Amino acid sequence: MSAEPADGAIETRGLEPVPDAERTGRVRELVPTWVAANISVLLLTMGAGLVISNGLNIWQVLVVAVTAPVLSYGIVGLISIAGKRGGAPGMALSRAVFGQRGNLFPGALIWIARWGWETINAVSGAYALLTVLDLLFGIESSTPLIVVTLLLFVGCTFLVSGLGINALRVCSKWSTYLFGAFSVLVLGYLLVTTEWSAVFDKPAGSTAMMVAGIGTIAAGGISWVPSGPDFTRYLPRTASSKGMVGATVGGAGVVVLPMVLMGAVMAVGTPDLATAQDPVSFIGELLPTWIAVPYLLIALVGMLLINSMSMYSAGFTAQTLGIKVPRAWAVSVNAVISLVFGFLLMVVATSFFGSFISFLTLLAVAFSAWIGVFGVDMLRRRTYDAEALLDTTPSSAYWYRGGFAWQAMTAWAAALVVGLLFTRVDWFGGPLADTWIGRNGLGWATGILTSALLYAVLPRTAPAEPAEPTGSGRRERTVGALAD
């Protein structure tokens, strides 16, 4: 498959590893990338949920807001190192771990999970647009208007994600500046108008609810882990691994921390915020129009970017599943699905927040099984064979036995089952969900530990040794995670 350099307006590169000559990215570009990945008013709603549903006080919310992004985006940053070493998207590199056929199983699950994430973002964006129309023109929501706003949001998402990584970088940069400026304005307004005695007088909640809150907030970051390499494959091999992790955690944390805290403060004046069907319109009730409208419009751009980044990665995942179309067109499948599911969530579902938390919980479990296996493989691996990644025939070095790496598949499947055993959501409860692990919402953590430990102790089947690096993008050699 031919591909043009990343300097073009439209990125045409698919799964093929990026040649060294085209790796002109910079580590600092990861900061606005992960800022943009978290510009969502849903963080306000989740912060309110920590106070209302989990019963936490402001100091416990602060602990959650600091710990969750460090934990989850620390993992994102670590897995992202594989991208600069292999020069390929995360789910393409995953072929080296699970085998050409084996990778179809976690790949399909991750692809399906992205449908839900993109649906949640599309619904949030549509609600933001509906709120702006109501504030400015008094236009109330209706089913036809819901359809129009969803179409507009998903259409813009498809456009940006289809253009590729350069469009995402430009949009991320400017949305970071604008959102940061208006967030400071909102924070200033809250400082002046909030009844702080009510905020600080709230009693502390249980430790279990605080741990569960960390898991809920961290789940959003965990969902980005397989996508991490997608945004670092244009970095040179000499890029600092520590710098990559720091930029990832810093970019996410600078948004997650204040947004979650602001949501917790807002919950004092809007106690029904965490259970609202519409997770956005409360902003128009709490803030004056001159702040609320531009803030919502900038947040709308942020949610569009989140969805664009998700669809960008989903295009690669679809290609690894054998969908023989360019990445930009592979994105269209997810766009259509998010339209359909978004309509159902906005028109049929009775509780947006409940559906959202249930989805995040299951999403984290689904991704955690893959994370443990891939992470341990990164620690042991010294090379990625660029030709073998693209060769889906039995001649591939990553064919293993019948196209499957049974060790990775066994660890992944076992971790998926174990994670679900300890998980409870609105409509599903595992038989071990009432244990200490389950009550603390740590099903996803057991998934990572199970897959990592099991994969580490199982015997390893090494693929054929790839050739030395040529710098041309063919049979490029990469250094393992411990070598930096």
PATIMAR-907208 format. One line per 3 residues: number of its first residue (from 1); their letters; for each residue y, z, x of C-alpha. Coordinates in Angstrom, 1 decimal. Example, Ala and Ser with C-alpha at 12.3 -4.5 7.8 and 13.67 -1.06 7.14 Angstrom:
<pts>
1> AS> -4.5/7.8/12.3; -1.1/7.1/13.7
</pts>
This chain:
<pts>
1> MSA> 0.0/0.0/0.0; 3.4/-1.0/1.5; 6.2/1.4/1.5
4> EPA> 9.8/1.4/2.4; 11.5/4.0/4.6; 13.0/7.1/2.9
7> DGA> 16.5/5.8/3.6; 16.3/3.4/0.7; 17.8/4.2/-2.7
10> IET> 14.4/4.1/-4.4; 11.4/5.6/-2.7; 8.4/3.4/-2.9
13> RGL> 6.0/5.4/-0.7; 3.0/6.7/-2.4; 0.1/8.8/-1.0
16> EPV> 0.2/7.2/2.5; 1.3/9.5/5.3; 4.9/9.1/6.5
19> PDA> 5.0/7.5/10.0; 6.8/9.6/12.7; 9.7/7.1/12.9
22> ERT> 10.6/7.8/9.3; 10.5/11.6/9.5; 14.2/12.2/9.6
25> GRV> 14.5/15.1/7.2; 16.0/18.4/8.1; 14.8/21.9/7.4
28> REL> 18.1/23.0/5.9; 17.6/20.4/3.2; 14.9/22.6/1.7
31> VPT> 17.5/25.2/0.7; 19.1/23.1/-2.1; 15.7/21.7/-3.0
34> WVA> 14.4/25.2/-3.9; 17.7/26.3/-5.4; 17.5/23.3/-7.7
37> ANI> 13.9/24.2/-8.5; 15.1/27.5/-10.0; 18.3/26.6/-11.9
40> SVL> 17.0/27.5/-15.3; 18.4/29.7/-18.0; 14.8/30.8/-18.6
43> LLT> 15.3/33.2/-15.7; 17.9/35.0/-17.8; 15.4/35.3/-20.7
46> MGA> 12.7/36.5/-18.3; 15.1/39.1/-16.8; 15.7/40.3/-20.4
49> GLV> 12.0/40.5/-21.0; 11.6/42.9/-18.1; 13.9/45.3/-19.9
52> ISN> 12.8/44.7/-23.5; 9.1/43.9/-23.3; 8.2/45.7/-20.0
55> GLN> 10.5/48.6/-20.5; 12.0/48.6/-17.0; 15.3/50.0/-15.9
58> IWQ> 17.9/48.1/-13.8; 16.5/49.5/-10.5; 13.0/48.4/-11.3
61> VLV> 14.2/45.0/-12.3; 16.0/44.8/-8.9; 12.6/45.5/-7.2
64> VAV> 10.9/42.8/-9.2; 13.7/40.3/-8.6; 13.5/40.8/-4.9
67> TAP> 9.7/41.0/-4.5; 8.7/38.1/-6.8; 10.5/35.2/-5.0
70> VLS> 9.6/36.6/-1.5; 6.0/36.7/-2.5; 5.6/33.5/-4.4
73> YGI> 8.0/31.2/-2.4; 6.7/32.7/0.8; 3.3/31.2/-0.2
76> VGL> 5.1/27.9/-1.1; 6.8/27.8/2.3; 3.5/28.5/4.2
79> ISI> 1.6/25.8/2.3; 4.6/23.4/2.9; 3.8/23.5/6.6
82> AGK> 0.8/21.2/5.9; 3.3/18.6/4.7; 5.2/18.2/7.9
85> RGG> 1.9/18.1/9.8; 0.0/15.7/7.6; 3.0/13.7/6.4
88> APG> 1.4/13.3/3.0; 1.7/14.9/-0.5; -0.1/18.2/-1.1
91> MAL> -2.8/16.8/-3.4; -3.5/14.0/-0.9; -4.0/16.5/1.9
94> SRA> -6.2/18.4/-0.5; -8.8/15.6/-0.2; -9.5/16.8/3.3
97> VFG> -10.4/20.2/1.9; -12.4/19.4/-1.2; -13.7/15.9/-0.5
100> QRG> -12.7/12.6/-2.0; -14.5/13.3/-5.3; -14.3/17.0/-5.2
103> NLF> -10.5/16.9/-5.1; -10.5/15.3/-8.5; -11.4/18.6/-10.1
106> PGA> -8.6/20.9/-8.9; -6.3/17.8/-9.0; -7.0/17.2/-12.7
109> LIW> -6.5/20.9/-13.5; -3.2/21.0/-11.6; -2.0/17.7/-13.3
112> IAR> -2.8/19.1/-16.7; -1.0/22.4/-15.9; 2.1/20.4/-15.0
115> WGW> 2.1/19.0/-18.6; 2.9/22.5/-19.8; 5.5/23.2/-17.2
118> ETI> 7.3/19.9/-17.9; 7.1/20.6/-21.6; 8.7/24.1/-21.2
121> NAV> 11.5/22.6/-19.1; 12.1/19.7/-21.5; 12.3/22.1/-24.4
124> SGA> 14.7/24.4/-22.5; 16.9/21.3/-21.7; 16.9/20.1/-25.3
127> YAL> 17.9/23.6/-26.5; 20.7/23.7/-24.0; 22.0/20.4/-25.2
130> LTV> 21.7/21.5/-28.8; 23.7/24.6/-28.1; 26.5/22.6/-26.4
133> LDL> 26.7/20.3/-29.5; 26.9/23.4/-31.7; 29.6/25.1/-29.7
136> LFG> 31.8/22.0/-29.3; 31.3/20.2/-32.6; 29.5/22.6/-34.9
139> IES> 26.5/20.3/-35.1; 23.5/22.3/-36.2; 20.0/21.6/-35.0
142> STP> 17.7/19.4/-37.1; 14.4/17.7/-36.5; 15.9/14.2/-35.9
145> LIV> 18.4/15.8/-33.5; 15.6/17.6/-31.7; 13.8/14.3/-31.2
148> VTL> 17.0/12.7/-29.8; 17.8/15.5/-27.4; 14.2/15.5/-26.1
151> LLF> 14.2/11.8/-25.6; 17.5/12.0/-23.7; 16.4/14.8/-21.5
154> VGC> 13.0/13.4/-20.7; 14.5/9.9/-20.1; 16.9/11.2/-17.6
157> TFL> 14.1/13.2/-15.9; 12.0/10.1/-15.6; 14.9/8.2/-14.1
160> VSG> 15.7/10.7/-11.4; 12.0/11.5/-10.5; 11.3/7.7/-10.4
163> LGI> 14.0/7.1/-7.9; 12.3/9.4/-5.5; 13.1/12.1/-2.9
166> NAL> 16.6/10.8/-1.9; 17.9/11.0/-5.5; 16.4/14.5/-5.8
169> RVC> 18.1/15.6/-2.5; 21.6/14.3/-3.7; 21.3/15.9/-7.2
172> SKW> 20.0/19.1/-5.7; 22.9/19.4/-3.3; 25.6/19.0/-5.9
175> STY> 23.9/21.0/-8.6; 23.6/23.9/-6.2; 27.3/24.0/-5.5
178> LFG> 28.3/23.7/-9.2; 25.7/26.2/-10.5; 26.6/28.7/-7.8
181> AFS> 30.3/28.5/-8.6; 29.8/29.0/-12.4; 27.2/31.7/-11.9
184> VLV> 29.8/33.7/-9.9; 32.1/33.2/-12.9; 29.5/34.4/-15.4
187> LGY> 28.7/37.4/-13.1; 32.4/38.3/-13.0; 32.7/38.1/-16.8
190> LLV> 29.6/40.4/-17.2; 31.0/42.9/-14.7; 34.2/43.2/-16.8
193> TTE> 32.6/43.2/-20.3; 29.3/45.0/-19.9; 28.8/48.6/-21.0
196> WSA> 27.4/49.8/-17.7; 26.6/53.3/-18.8; 24.0/51.9/-21.2
199> VFD> 22.6/49.8/-18.3; 22.2/52.6/-15.9; 21.2/55.3/-18.3
202> KPA> 18.0/53.4/-19.4; 14.9/55.4/-18.3; 12.4/53.9/-15.9
205> GST> 9.3/52.2/-17.1; 5.7/52.4/-15.8; 4.7/51.2/-12.4
208> AMM> 2.0/49.0/-14.1; 4.7/47.2/-16.1; 6.8/46.7/-12.9
211> VAG> 3.8/45.1/-11.1; 3.1/43.0/-14.1; 6.7/41.9/-14.1
214> IGT> 6.5/40.8/-10.5; 3.5/38.7/-11.4; 5.3/37.1/-14.3
217> IAA> 8.4/36.1/-12.3; 6.2/35.1/-9.3; 4.1/32.8/-11.5
220> GGI> 7.0/30.3/-11.6; 7.0/30.1/-7.8; 3.2/30.0/-7.6
223> SWV> 3.3/26.8/-9.7; 5.2/25.0/-7.0; 2.7/25.8/-4.2
226> PSG> 0.6/22.5/-4.4; 3.9/20.6/-4.4; 5.4/22.2/-1.3
229> PDF> 4.1/19.6/1.1; 5.6/16.8/-1.1; 9.1/17.9/0.0
232> TRY> 8.3/18.5/3.6; 6.4/15.3/4.5; 9.6/13.7/5.8
235> LPR> 10.3/16.5/8.2; 9.5/15.8/11.9; 6.4/17.5/13.4
238> TAS> 8.7/19.6/15.6; 10.4/21.2/12.6; 10.4/25.0/12.7
241> SKG> 7.6/26.4/10.6; 9.4/29.8/10.3; 12.6/27.9/9.4
244> MVG> 10.7/26.1/6.6; 9.4/29.3/5.1; 12.8/31.0/5.4
247> ATV> 14.6/28.1/3.8; 12.1/28.0/0.9; 12.3/31.7/0.2
250> GGA> 16.1/31.8/0.7; 16.8/28.8/-1.5; 14.7/30.3/-4.4
253> GVV> 15.8/33.9/-3.9; 19.5/33.1/-4.0; 19.0/32.0/-7.6
256> VLP> 16.1/34.1/-8.9; 17.6/37.5/-7.9; 21.0/37.2/-9.6
259> MVL> 19.7/35.3/-12.6; 17.0/37.9/-13.4; 19.5/40.7/-12.9
262> MGA> 22.0/39.0/-15.2; 19.3/38.6/-17.8; 18.5/42.3/-17.6
265> VMA> 22.2/43.2/-18.1; 22.5/40.8/-21.0; 19.6/42.4/-22.7
268> VGT> 21.7/45.5/-23.3; 24.0/43.5/-25.6; 21.3/41.2/-27.0
271> PDL> 18.1/43.3/-27.6; 16.3/40.4/-29.4; 16.8/38.0/-26.5
274> ATA> 13.3/38.2/-25.1; 11.7/37.4/-28.5; 14.1/34.6/-29.6
277> QDP> 12.7/31.3/-30.7; 15.6/29.6/-29.0; 15.9/30.9/-25.4
280> VSF> 19.3/29.3/-24.7; 21.7/29.8/-27.7; 22.3/33.4/-26.8
283> IGE> 24.6/32.2/-24.0; 27.0/30.9/-26.5; 27.0/34.3/-28.3
286> LLP> 27.5/36.4/-25.2; 30.0/34.2/-23.3; 33.3/32.6/-24.3
289> TWI> 33.1/28.9/-25.0; 35.2/27.9/-22.0; 32.5/29.5/-19.8
292> AVP> 29.4/28.9/-21.9; 29.8/25.1/-22.3; 30.2/24.1/-18.6
295> YLL> 27.6/26.7/-17.6; 25.1/25.3/-20.0; 25.8/21.7/-18.9
298> IAL> 25.3/22.6/-15.3; 22.2/24.5/-16.2; 21.0/21.4/-18.1
301> VGM> 21.3/19.4/-14.9; 19.3/22.1/-13.1; 16.5/22.0/-15.7
304> LLI> 16.5/18.2/-15.4; 16.1/18.6/-11.7; 13.2/21.1/-12.1
307> NSM> 11.5/18.6/-14.4; 12.2/15.7/-12.0; 10.7/17.6/-9.1
310> SMY> 7.6/18.5/-11.1; 7.2/14.9/-12.3; 7.8/13.6/-8.8
313> SAG> 4.8/15.7/-7.6; 2.8/14.9/-10.7; 3.1/11.2/-9.9
316> FTA> 1.3/11.9/-6.6; -1.3/14.0/-8.3; -2.0/11.2/-10.8
319> QTL> -2.5/8.8/-7.9; -5.0/11.1/-6.2; -7.0/11.0/-9.5
322> GIK> -7.3/7.2/-9.1; -4.6/6.0/-11.4; -3.8/2.7/-9.7
325> VPR> -0.1/2.4/-10.4; 3.0/3.1/-8.3; 4.2/6.7/-8.2
328> AWA> 7.2/6.0/-10.4; 5.0/4.6/-13.2; 2.5/7.4/-12.8
331> VSV> 5.3/9.7/-13.7; 5.6/8.0/-17.1; 2.4/9.5/-18.3
334> NAV> 3.8/13.0/-17.9; 7.0/12.0/-19.5; 5.3/10.9/-22.7
337> ISL> 3.1/14.0/-22.8; 6.1/16.3/-22.4; 7.8/14.6/-25.3
340> VFG> 4.9/15.1/-27.6; 4.2/18.7/-26.6; 7.9/19.5/-26.5
343> FLL> 8.3/18.4/-30.1; 5.4/20.6/-31.2; 6.8/23.6/-29.3
346> MVV> 10.3/23.2/-30.8; 9.2/22.4/-34.4; 5.8/24.1/-34.9
349> ATS> 5.6/27.1/-32.5; 6.9/30.5/-33.8; 7.6/32.3/-30.5
352> FFG> 9.0/30.4/-27.5; 9.0/33.4/-25.2; 5.4/34.4/-26.1
355> SFI> 4.2/30.9/-25.5; 6.1/30.6/-22.2; 4.7/33.9/-20.8
358> SFL> 1.2/33.0/-21.8; 1.5/29.6/-20.2; 3.0/31.1/-16.9
361> TLL> 0.1/33.6/-16.7; -2.6/30.9/-17.1; -0.7/28.5/-14.8
364> AVA> -0.7/31.1/-12.0; -4.5/31.6/-12.4; -5.2/27.9/-12.4
367> FSA> -3.1/27.3/-9.2; -4.3/30.5/-7.3; -7.9/29.2/-7.0
370> WIG> -6.6/26.1/-5.1; -4.1/28.1/-3.0; -6.8/30.4/-1.5
373> VFG> -9.0/27.6/-0.4; -6.3/25.3/0.9; -4.6/28.2/2.7
376> VDM> -7.7/29.2/4.6; -8.4/25.6/5.5; -4.8/25.3/7.0
379> LRR> -5.6/28.3/9.3; -8.7/26.6/10.6; -7.8/22.9/10.6
382> RTY> -6.5/21.1/13.7; -6.3/17.6/12.4; -5.7/15.5/9.3
385> DAE> -7.1/12.0/9.5; -4.5/9.7/7.9; -6.9/6.8/7.3
388> ALL> -9.6/9.1/5.8; -7.1/10.6/3.4; -6.6/7.1/1.8
391> DTT> -10.2/5.9/2.1; -12.0/6.9/-1.1; -15.3/5.2/-0.1
394> PSS> -18.4/6.8/1.4; -17.1/5.6/4.9; -14.3/8.2/4.7
397> AYW> -14.4/11.2/7.1; -13.6/13.3/4.0; -16.5/12.0/1.9
400> YRG> -18.7/15.0/3.1; -21.8/15.1/0.8; -21.6/12.6/-2.0
403> GFA> -17.8/12.9/-2.0; -17.8/16.7/-2.3; -17.2/19.6/0.1
406> WQA> -19.5/22.1/-1.7; -18.1/25.1/0.1; -14.5/24.5/-1.1
409> MTA> -15.8/23.6/-4.6; -17.8/26.7/-4.8; -15.0/29.0/-3.7
412> WAA> -12.5/27.2/-6.1; -14.8/27.4/-9.1; -15.7/31.1/-8.5
415> ALV> -12.1/32.1/-8.1; -11.1/30.3/-11.3; -13.7/32.3/-13.2
418> VGL> -12.8/35.6/-11.6; -9.1/35.1/-12.2; -9.7/34.4/-15.9
421> LFT> -11.9/37.5/-16.2; -8.9/39.7/-15.4; -6.3/37.8/-17.5
424> RVD> -4.9/38.4/-20.9; -2.5/36.3/-22.9; -1.5/36.1/-26.6
427> WFG> -4.6/34.0/-27.5; -7.0/34.8/-24.8; -8.4/37.9/-23.1
430> GPL> -10.9/38.1/-20.3; -13.6/40.8/-20.5; -12.0/42.6/-17.5
433> ADT> -8.4/42.3/-18.7; -8.3/46.1/-19.6; -9.1/47.2/-16.1
436> WIG> -6.3/48.3/-13.6; -6.1/44.8/-12.2; -5.9/43.2/-15.6
439> RNG> -3.3/45.7/-17.0; -1.1/45.0/-14.0; -1.3/41.3/-14.5
442> LGW> -3.0/40.6/-11.2; -5.5/38.0/-12.3; -3.8/35.4/-10.3
445> ATG> -3.9/37.6/-7.1; -7.7/38.1/-7.6; -8.0/34.3/-7.8
448> ILT> -6.3/33.8/-4.4; -8.3/36.6/-2.7; -11.6/35.4/-4.2
451> SAL> -11.2/31.8/-3.2; -9.8/32.7/0.3; -12.5/35.2/1.2
454> LYA> -15.4/33.1/-0.2; -14.3/29.9/1.5; -13.8/31.8/4.8
457> VLP> -17.3/33.2/4.9; -19.1/30.0/3.7; -20.5/27.7/6.4
460> RTA> -18.1/24.9/7.3; -19.0/21.2/7.3; -16.7/19.4/9.8
463> PAE> -15.7/15.8/9.1; -15.8/13.1/11.7; -13.3/13.6/14.5
466> PAE> -10.2/11.5/13.9; -8.5/9.5/16.7; -5.6/10.8/18.7
469> PTG> -2.1/10.3/17.1; -0.5/6.9/17.5; 2.9/7.7/15.9
472> SGR> 2.4/4.7/13.6; 1.2/6.6/10.5; -2.6/5.7/11.1
475> RER> -5.0/8.4/12.1; -2.2/10.7/12.8; -3.1/14.1/14.3
478> TVG> -1.7/17.3/12.9; -1.9/20.8/14.4; -3.4/23.7/12.5
481> ALA> -1.4/26.5/10.9; -1.8/28.9/13.7; -0.7/26.5/16.5
484> D> 3.1/26.7/15.8
</pts>
